[in-house]
Structures are given as C-alpha cells and as structure tokens.
Amino acid sequence: MSHNNKICLIGKDLSLSLSYKIHKAIYDFLKINLEYKNKEFKNKLDVYSYLKDHFKDPFFAANVTYPYKETVYKFLKESNE
C-alpha cells in the first residue's frame, strides 16, 4: 500500500476511541482502499519525536485526540516557520 493511502489516529488510551471502527466501516462501505492505524503514545515527547520522523513512515492524514492536539499544533506551526 502506498503512503498516500494511510491515515492514523494519534492519541492516548485509544482503546476507548471509536474512531478506528467508524473510519474502517466507512472506508469498507465506500470501497475506499485506506489503511487506518492507531498510533498510541504515552507522552508528548514521543508524539513530537514521531512527528519529526513521520517522513520515514509517511501518512496521508492524521486525526489527533486530546491530550496531544496542542503538541501537534505546535509541531506544525514550527515546521511552517
């Protein structure tokens, strides 16, 4: 599968999230070839490190759950400066 077909959910305690099940059901129903993965992190530093290295494992898009929304926002802001 090419990297253009990947989407991930960045968060903590993702076993509580319905995002994976909802997105998979939609993609399957619409016959869209997308890979949706949960990327669970224990702390903000791990999220930041993952984002710095994301070109090694690129993804097309990401959903971000609390408590990491601000971390991702700061990373994107710094990357665009």
Contact map, one row per residue, 1 for C-alpha under 8 A:
111010000000000000000000000000000000000000000000000000000000000000000000000000000
111111000000000000000000000000000000000000000000000000000000000000000000000000000
111111000000000000000000000000000000000000000000000000001111000000000000000000000
011111000000000000000000000000000000000000000000000000000111000000000000000000000
111111100000000000000000000000001110000000000000000000000011000000000000000000000
011111110000000000000000000000000111100000000000000000000111100000000000000000000
000011111000000000000000000000000111100000000000000000000011111000000000000000000
000001111100000000000000000000000001111000000000000000000010111000000000000000000
000000111110000000110000000000000001111100000000000000000000011110000000000000000
000000011111000000000000000000000000011110000010000000000000011110010000000000000
000000001111110000000000000000000000011110000000000000000000000111110000000000000
000000000111110000000000000000000000000111000000000000000000000011100000000000000
000000000011111110000000000000000000000100000000000000000000000000000000000000000
000000000011111110000000000000000000010100000000000000000000000000000000000000000
000000000000111110000000000000000000000000000000000000000000000000000000000000000
000000000000111111000000000000000000000000000000000000000000000000000000000000000
000000000000111111110000000000000000000000000000000000000000000000000000000000000
000000000000000111111100000000000000000000000000000000000000000000000000000000000
000000001000000011111110000000000000000000000000000000000000000000000000000000000
000000001000000011111111000000000001110000000000000000000000000000000000000000000
000000000000000001111111100000000000000000000000000000000000000000000000000000000
000000000000000001111111110000000000000000000000000000000000000000000000000000000
000000000000000000111111111000000001000000000000000000000000000000000000000000000
000000000000000000011111111100000001000000000000000000000000000000000000000000000
000000000000000000001111111110000000000000000000000000000000000000000000000000000
000000000000000000000111111111000000000000000000000000000000000000000000000000000
000000000000000000000011111111111100000000000000000000000000000000000000000000000
000000000000000000000001111111111000000000000000000000000000000000000000000000000
000000000000000000000000111111110000000000000000000000000000000000000000000000000
000000000000000000000000011111110000000000000000000000000000000000000000000000000
000000000000000000000000001111111000000000000000000000000000000000000000000000000
000000000000000000000000001111111100000000000000000000000000000000000000000000000
000010000000000000000000001100111110000000000000000000000000000000000000000000000
000011100000000000000000001000011111000000000000000000000000000000000000000000000
000011100000000000000000000000001111100000000000000000000000000000000000000000000
000001111000000000010011000000000111110000000000000000000000000000000000000000000
000001111000000000010000000000000011111000000000000000000000000000000000000000000
000000011110010000010000000000000001111100000000000000000000000000000000000000000
000000011110000000000000000000000000111110000000000000000000000000000000000000000
000000001111110000000000000000000000011111000000000000000000000000000000000000000
000000000111000000000000000000000000001111110110000000000000000000000000000000000
000000000001000000000000000000000000000111110100000000000000000000000000000000000
000000000000000000000000000000000000000011111110000000000000000000000000000000000
000000000000000000000000000000000000000011111111000000000000000000010010000000000
000000000000000000000000000000000000000000111111100000000000000000000000000000000
000000000000000000000000000000000000000011111111110000000000000000000000000000000
000000000100000000000000000000000000000010111111111000000000000000010011000000000
000000000000000000000000000000000000000000011111111100000000000000000011001000000
000000000000000000000000000000000000000000001111111110000000000000000000000000000
000000000000000000000000000000000000000000000111111111000000000000000000000000000
000000000000000000000000000000000000000000000011111111000000000000000001001000000
000000000000000000000000000000000000000000000001111111100000000000000000000000000
000000000000000000000000000000000000000000000000111111111000000000000000000000000
000000000000000000000000000000000000000000000000011111111110000000000000000000000
000000000000000000000000000000000000000000000000000111111100000000000000000000000
000000000000000000000000000000000000000000000000000011111100000000000000000000000
001000000000000000000000000000000000000000000000000011111110000000000000000000000
001101000000000000000000000000000000000000000000000001111111000000000000000000000
001111110000000000000000000000000000000000000000000001001111110000000000000000000
001111100000000000000000000000000000000000000000000000000111110000000000000000000
000001110000000000000000000000000000000000000000000000000011111000000000000000000
000000111100000000000000000000000000000000000000000000000011111100000000000000000
000000111100000000000000000000000000000000000000000000000000111110000000000000000
000000001110000000000000000000000000000000000000000000000000011111011001000000000
000000001111000000000000000000000000000000000000000000000000001111111000000000000
000000000011000000000000000000000000000000000000000000000000000111111000000000000
000000000011000000000000000000000000000000000000000000000000000011111100000000000
000000000110000000000000000000000000000000010010000000000000000111111111000000000
000000000000000000000000000000000000000000000000000000000000000111111111100000000
000000000000000000000000000000000000000000000000000000000000000000111111110000000
000000000000000000000000000000000000000000010011000000000000000000011111111000000
000000000000000000000000000000000000000000000011001000000000000100011111111100000
000000000000000000000000000000000000000000000000000000000000000000001111111110000
000000000000000000000000000000000000000000000000000000000000000000000111111111000
000000000000000000000000000000000000000000000001001000000000000000000011111111100
000000000000000000000000000000000000000000000000000000000000000000000001111111110
000000000000000000000000000000000000000000000000000000000000000000000000111111111
000000000000000000000000000000000000000000000000000000000000000000000000011111111
000000000000000000000000000000000000000000000000000000000000000000000000001111111
000000000000000000000000000000000000000000000000000000000000000000000000000111111
000000000000000000000000000000000000000000000000000000000000000000000000000011111
